[in-house]
């Protein structure tokens, strides 16, 4: 039973990695355009996902760098701080 749960988790993780590799733009300009087209929901989504990743012990440095890359240095800093203190 434990092995089945582990297998399900590994398959879900692999599916998430493949989906992110295919769907997320690979250039900073394209990523910023995607975030800008999502409007304020992108910021809310980042804070929600960032808070969940923080609880899962994901490195905060990577979250902060991703926020800065996607939202710019000023807004990204605020969003990363909000995600990690939520």
C-alpha positions as CSV (number, residue, x, y, z in Angstrom):
1,X,0.0,0.0,0.0
2,X,2.8,2.4,0.8
3,X,4.6,1.6,-2.4
4,X,1.4,2.3,-4.4
5,X,1.1,5.8,-2.7
6,X,4.8,6.5,-3.5
7,X,4.3,5.5,-7.1
8,X,1.2,7.7,-7.4
9,X,3.1,10.6,-5.9
10,X,6.1,10.1,-8.3
11,X,3.8,9.9,-11.3
12,X,2.0,13.1,-10.3
13,X,5.4,14.8,-9.8
14,X,6.6,13.7,-13.2
15,X,3.4,14.9,-14.8
16,X,3.7,18.3,-13.1
17,X,7.4,18.6,-14.2
18,X,6.6,17.7,-17.8
19,X,3.6,20.1,-17.9
20,X,5.7,22.9,-16.5
21,X,8.5,22.2,-19.0
22,X,6.1,22.3,-22.0
23,X,3.7,25.1,-21.0
24,X,5.9,27.7,-19.2
25,X,7.7,30.0,-21.6
26,X,11.5,29.7,-21.6
27,X,12.4,33.4,-22.0
28,X,12.0,36.1,-19.3
29,X,10.2,38.4,-21.7
30,X,7.7,35.8,-22.7
31,X,7.2,34.9,-19.0
32,X,6.6,38.5,-18.1
33,X,4.1,38.9,-20.9
34,X,2.2,35.8,-19.7
35,X,2.1,37.2,-16.2
36,X,0.9,40.6,-17.5
37,X,-1.8,39.0,-19.5
38,X,-3.1,37.2,-16.4
39,X,-3.6,40.5,-14.5
40,X,-3.9,40.6,-10.7
41,X,-4.9,37.0,-10.6
42,X,-1.2,36.1,-11.3
43,X,-0.1,37.9,-8.1
44,X,-2.8,36.2,-6.0
45,X,-1.9,32.8,-7.6
46,X,1.8,33.3,-6.9
47,X,1.1,34.2,-3.2
48,X,-1.2,31.1,-2.8
49,X,1.2,28.7,-4.5
50,X,4.2,30.3,-2.8
51,X,2.6,29.9,0.6
52,X,1.9,26.2,-0.1
53,X,5.5,25.6,-1.3
54,X,6.9,27.4,1.7
55,X,4.9,25.0,4.0
56,X,6.4,22.2,1.9
57,X,9.9,23.4,2.8
58,X,10.6,24.6,-0.8
59,X,13.7,26.9,-0.8
60,X,12.6,30.6,-0.4
61,X,15.5,31.8,-2.5
62,X,14.1,30.1,-5.5
63,X,10.6,31.5,-4.9
64,X,12.1,35.0,-4.5
65,X,14.1,34.6,-7.7
66,X,11.0,33.4,-9.6
67,X,8.9,36.3,-8.2
68,X,11.5,38.8,-9.3
69,X,11.8,37.3,-12.8
70,X,8.1,37.1,-13.3
71,X,6.9,40.3,-11.7
72,X,9.9,42.6,-11.6
73,X,12.2,43.4,-8.7
74,X,9.9,45.7,-6.6
75,X,6.6,43.8,-7.0
76,X,8.3,40.5,-6.9
77,X,10.0,41.2,-3.6
78,X,6.7,42.1,-2.1
79,X,4.9,39.1,-3.4
80,X,7.7,36.7,-2.3
81,X,7.6,38.2,1.2
82,X,3.8,37.9,1.3
83,X,4.0,34.3,0.1
84,X,6.6,33.3,2.7
85,X,4.9,35.0,5.6
86,X,1.4,34.0,4.9
